[in-house]
Every structure is written in structure tokens, then in C-alpha cells.
Amino acid sequence: MISPLASVSPKAKLGENVVVSPFATIEDNVVIGDNTWVGPNAVIMNYSRIGKNCKIFPGAIIGSEPQDLKFKGEESTVEIGDNTTIREFVTIHRGTLDKMTTKVGNNCLIMAYVHIAHDCIIGNNVILANNVALSGHIVVEDYAIVEGLSAAQQFITIGKHSFIGGASLIRKSVPPYVRCAREPLQYIGVNVVGLTRRGFTPEQIKHIEDIYRIIFVKGYNLQNALEIVEKEIPDTEFKREIITFIRHQKDGVIKGI
């Protein structure tokens, strides 16, 4: 149902059972999937792609041009996955020549006043709490949770199943499966609660804790710690993921305890 008080371009492609509320705006080159709700005063701008069963709350703006002086009007996109909720006054900007898109995955909760800048890639089942601000070119992997009022520096990666405490300044990449807080941001443990809720076994969680105890708690130089993990910890998918993640972060990762 499209309200007669909404502004919807005839060139936009809307799926079945899409609801567009009064005073919402949907521009020309927009695609919206089935059963998505667009709230009052939301603005869906050109080159936006919205999935199925999404909720776009009042005042959200999706697909505006990036705040990047290098942007020259290229036809980049914003892509939102299925079953994702975007709350009030969220802003999500289009990509630049770097990735040509900004993506938010499936089953995400993007709370009020979040800003997702150009070329960010947000995975599935991610939660960004109120007033989180992501600079450009950031990757947030699946199941990561960033608590409110946190701000992230460009080009970092936030690993899967990680948990970042509120009001954090995220200047370095955050490895998978960890909890971090304090200032400067540092490792405070493995995300045991989150991993347990998602079906990880006690044995798997202990294995991850053993890896991070060497990396972040024992006081080793990071390179030495990774070498010790490689030699002393049984080879598993978790071990390979963690080592690969840390070694691929050009600007480093958060500090240990």
C-alpha cells in the first residue's frame, strides 16, 4: 500500500505488499523487496536496493551521496539485505570507486541515529546500537555487536561474533570472538555469552580462550604470540581464522590486557 501522501517515483521498482507511509520519499532508481515497510518521512534515494521483509523507520535516509571529496557522481549503490530493521534517523551512504557499494546484510538491527559511511560492508545478524558512527571502508563481520555511542575509524575490520562496549573509540581492528572495552580500546575477554547463545560448545569456547590467552594476556610480542599459537595450539578452523585475521590487518589490532 502506497500512501497518497508519499512521493514515489514511477521508475522505482516495488515488490508485493510493500507499504510506503505518508511523507516518505522514494526516488527513481530504487528497488524494494516484498513485504518491506517504509515509515513516514523516510527517504530512499537513487541507487538503493532494499531486500524483503525490511522495516525502514521514520526519518531514515538511505542512499545519499558519500561524504567523500573524491566522489565524482559515479553510479554506486547501497544494498540492504532481507529481514533488516533500520531505525529512526539512520543514514547510510552510497559507495565510491573503492567498492562501488555500501552493504548491510540480512537480519541486521541498525538502531536510531547510526551512521554507516561509504564503502562499509556490514555482514549478517549484526547489531549496531544507537548513535554508532562508522567511517568509510569499514568491514563488520557476521554477528558482531557494537554498543551505543561508539565510533570507528576508517579501513578497520570488526571480526565476527565480537562485542564492543558502549562509547568506544575503535581505532584498530577487532579480532573475531572477543569482547573489548576501555580507553584505549582493549581485549577484555572472549565473548562467552554471545557464543553460548549461538550454539558454540564449552569445548570450542575454551579453545578460543586458550588462543587469546596467549595472544592478549601472557604479555608476548604479537608476532611471537602468533608463532606460539601456531606451534602449541591444536589446528582448528578457529585457530586458522584468528591467525589469518590478525595477520591481514595492516594497521594492527586492539591491545591486550
PATI-275809 format. One line per field, with one value per residue (C-alpha): residue in one letter; x negated, y negated, z negated. Coordinates in Angstrom, 1 decimal, padded with zeros to 4 digits. Layout:
BEGIN
rest (A/...)
xx (X/...)
yy (Y/...)
zz (Z/...)
//
This chain:
BEGIN
rest (M/I/S/P/L/A/S/V/S/P/K/A/K/L/G/E/N/V/V/V/S/P/F/A/T/I/E/D/N/V/V/I/G/D/N/T/W/V/G/P/N/A/V/I/M/N/Y/S/R/I/G/K/N/C/K/I/F/P/G/A/I/I/G/S/E/P/Q/D/L/K/F/K/G/E/E/S/T/V/E/I/G/D/N/T/T/I/R/E/F/V/T/I/H/R/G/T/L/D/K/M/T/T/K/V/G/N/N/C/L/I/M/A/Y/V/H/I/A/H/D/C/I/I/G/N/N/V/I/L/A/N/N/V/A/L/S/G/H/I/V/V/E/D/Y/A/I/V/E/G/L/S/A/A/Q/Q/F/I/T/I/G/K/H/S/F/I/G/G/A/S/L/I/R/K/S/V/P/P/Y/V/R/C/A/R/E/P/L/Q/Y/I/G/V/N/V/V/G/L/T/R/R/G/F/T/P/E/Q/I/K/H/I/E/D/I/Y/R/I/I/F/V/K/G/Y/N/L/Q/N/A/L/E/I/V/E/K/E/I/P/D/T/E/F/K/R/E/I/I/T/F/I/R/H/Q/K/D/G/V/I/K/G/I)
xx (000.0/-001.4/000.0/001.3/-000.8/-004.1/-006.3/-007.2/-008.8/-007.1/-010.6/-011.1/-010.5/-008.5/-007.7/-004.5/-002.9/-005.3/-003.9/-005.0/-003.8/-002.8/-005.5/-008.1/-010.1/-011.3/-013.4/-013.9/-016.5/-015.3/-014.4/-012.4/-011.7/-008.4/-006.7/-009.0/-007.6/-008.9/-007.9/-006.8/-009.5/-012.0/-013.9/-015.1/-017.4/-018.7/-020.7/-019.3/-018.4/-016.3/-015.6/-012.5/-010.7/-012.7/-011.5/-012.7/-011.7/-010.8/-013.5/-016.0/-017.9/-019.3/-021.4/-022.6/-025.9/-029.0/-030.8/-034.0/-035.6/-036.9/-033.3/-032.5/-029.0/-029.6/-026.6/-027.4/-024.8/-023.5/-022.4/-020.3/-019.6/-016.4/-014.8/-016.8/-015.5/-016.7/-015.5/-014.9/-017.3/-019.8/-022.0/-023.6/-025.7/-026.5/-029.8/-032.7/-035.2/-036.7/-033.9/-031.1/-028.7/-027.8/-026.2/-024.2/-023.4/-020.4/-018.8/-020.6/-019.4/-020.6/-019.4/-018.5/-020.9/-023.5/-025.7/-027.2/-029.5/-030.6/-032.0/-031.2/-030.4/-028.2/-027.6/-024.6/-023.0/-024.9/-023.6/-024.7/-023.2/-022.1/-024.5/-027.2/-029.2/-031.2/-033.7/-034.2/-035.6/-034.9/-034.0/-031.8/-031.6/-028.6/-027.1/-029.2/-027.6/-028.7/-027.1/-025.9/-027.9/-030.8/-032.8/-035.0/-038.0/-038.1/-039.5/-039.3/-037.6/-035.4/-035.5/-032.6/-030.9/-032.8/-031.3/-032.4/-031.3/-029.5/-031.1/-034.2/-036.7/-037.6/-040.9/-042.2/-040.7/-038.8/-039.5/-036.7/-035.0/-036.3/-034.9/-036.6/-036.1/-038.0/-040.1/-042.2/-040.2/-041.5/-040.7/-038.8/-037.9/-036.2/-032.5/-031.4/-027.7/-027.3/-029.0/-026.9/-023.7/-024.7/-025.4/-029.1/-030.1/-032.0/-035.0/-035.0/-034.8/-037.7/-039.7/-039.2/-040.0/-043.3/-044.3/-043.5/-045.2/-048.5/-047.8/-046.5/-047.1/-050.5/-052.4/-054.1/-055.0/-052.2/-054.3/-055.8/-052.4/-051.1/-054.1/-053.4/-049.7/-050.8/-053.1/-051.2/-047.5/-045.8/-044.9/-041.3/-039.1/-039.0/-042.8/-043.2/-040.6/-042.1/-045.7/-044.7/-042.5/-045.3/-048.0/-045.8/-045.2/-047.7/-047.1/-047.1/-044.6/-043.4/-045.8/-045.7/-045.1)
yy (000.0/-003.4/-006.4/-009.1/-011.5/-009.7/-010.7/-007.5/-007.7/-005.7/-004.4/-002.8/001.0/002.1/005.7/007.2/005.9/003.0/000.3/-003.3/-005.6/-009.3/-011.8/-009.1/-009.7/-007.0/-008.2/-006.8/-004.1/-002.2/001.4/002.6/006.2/007.8/007.1/004.2/001.3/-002.3/-004.6/-008.3/-010.8/-008.1/-008.9/-006.1/-007.8/-006.8/-003.5/-002.0/001.7/002.8/006.5/008.4/008.0/004.9/002.1/-001.4/-003.7/-007.4/-009.8/-007.2/-008.3/-005.5/-006.1/-009.6/-010.6/-009.8/-012.5/-012.0/-014.7/-012.1/-011.2/-012.3/-011.1/-007.5/-005.2/-003.4/-001.7/-001.0/002.6/003.7/007.4/009.2/009.0/006.0/003.2/-000.3/-002.6/-006.3/-008.8/-006.3/-007.5/-005.0/-006.5/-005.1/-003.7/-005.3/-003.9/-001.8/000.8/-001.0/000.1/-000.1/003.1/004.1/007.8/009.9/009.9/006.8/004.3/000.8/-001.3/-005.0/-007.7/-005.2/-006.5/-004.0/-005.8/-004.9/-001.5/000.1/003.8/005.0/008.8/010.7/010.7/007.5/005.2/001.5/-000.2/-003.9/-006.6/-004.2/-006.0/-004.1/-005.9/-004.8/-001.4/000.5/004.2/005.5/009.3/011.6/011.5/008.6/006.2/002.6/000.8/-002.7/-005.9/-004.1/-005.5/-003.6/-004.8/-004.1/-000.9/001.2/004.6/005.7/009.5/011.9/012.7/009.8/007.5/003.8/001.9/-001.3/-004.7/-003.0/-004.7/-001.9/-002.9/000.6/003.8/006.1/009.8/012.4/013.8/011.2/008.6/005.3/002.0/-000.7/-003.5/-002.9/000.0/003.3/007.0/007.9/011.5/013.9/013.2/016.2/015.1/014.4/017.6/019.7/018.1/019.0/022.7/022.8/025.7/025.2/027.0/024.7/021.6/022.9/023.5/019.9/018.7/020.7/019.0/015.4/016.1/016.5/013.6/011.0/012.0/013.5/010.4/011.8/009.6/010.1/011.8/014.2/014.9/015.9/018.2/019.8/020.3/022.0/024.4/025.2/024.9/027.8/026.9/025.9/023.6/021.2/021.1/020.5/017.8/015.9/016.0/015.1/012.2/010.7/011.1/009.4/006.2/003.7/001.1/003.6/004.9/003.8/004.2/007.0/006.7)
zz (000.0/001.0/-000.8/001.5/-000.7/000.2/003.1/005.0/008.4/011.1/012.1/008.7/008.5/005.5/004.7/003.4/000.2/-000.2/-002.5/-001.9/-004.7/-004.4/-003.5/-002.7/000.5/002.9/005.8/009.4/009.4/006.3/005.8/002.7/002.0/000.9/-002.4/-003.3/-005.3/-004.7/-007.6/-007.5/-006.3/-005.4/-002.2/000.1/002.7/006.1/006.5/003.3/003.2/000.2/-000.5/-001.6/-004.9/-006.0/-008.2/-007.5/-010.4/-010.2/-009.2/-008.0/-004.8/-002.6/000.5/000.1/001.8/-000.2/-002.2/-000.3/001.7/004.2/005.2/008.7/009.1/010.0/010.1/006.8/004.7/001.2/000.7/-002.3/-002.8/-003.9/-007.3/-008.3/-010.6/-010.2/-013.0/-013.2/-011.6/-010.4/-007.5/-005.0/-002.2/001.2/002.2/004.0/006.6/003.8/003.7/005.6/002.9/-000.8/-002.1/-005.1/-005.3/-006.3/-009.8/-011.0/-013.6/-012.9/-015.8/-015.8/-014.7/-013.4/-010.5/-008.0/-005.7/-002.1/-001.2/-004.5/-004.3/-007.1/-007.5/-008.6/-012.0/-013.0/-015.7/-015.7/-018.7/-019.0/-017.7/-016.4/-013.7/-011.1/-008.9/-005.3/-004.1/-007.3/-007.4/-010.2/-010.1/-010.9/-014.4/-015.6/-018.2/-018.6/-021.6/-021.5/-021.1/-019.6/-016.7/-014.3/-012.3/-008.5/-007.0/-010.1/-010.4/-013.3/-013.5/-013.6/-016.9/-018.6/-021.2/-021.6/-024.7/-024.6/-023.9/-022.5/-020.1/-017.6/-016.1/-015.4/-014.1/-016.5/-016.1/-016.0/-019.1/-021.6/-023.9/-024.1/-026.0/-027.9/-026.5/-024.6/-023.4/-024.5/-024.8/-028.0/-027.2/-024.8/-024.0/-026.0/-026.4/-022.7/-021.6/-024.1/-022.8/-019.2/-020.0/-020.5/-022.8/-026.0/-024.4/-021.4/-023.7/-025.9/-022.8/-021.7/-025.2/-025.1/-021.8/-023.1/-026.4/-024.5/-022.2/-024.6/-028.2/-028.6/-027.6/-024.4/-021.5/-019.0/-016.4/-019.0/-020.3/-016.9/-016.4/-019.8/-018.9/-015.7/-017.5/-020.7/-019.9/-018.1/-014.5/-014.1/-012.0/-014.9/-015.2/-011.4/-011.4/-014.3/-013.0/-009.4/-010.7/-012.8/-010.1/-007.5/-009.5/-008.0/-010.7/-013.6/-016.1/-019.6/-022.5/-025.1/-028.8)
//
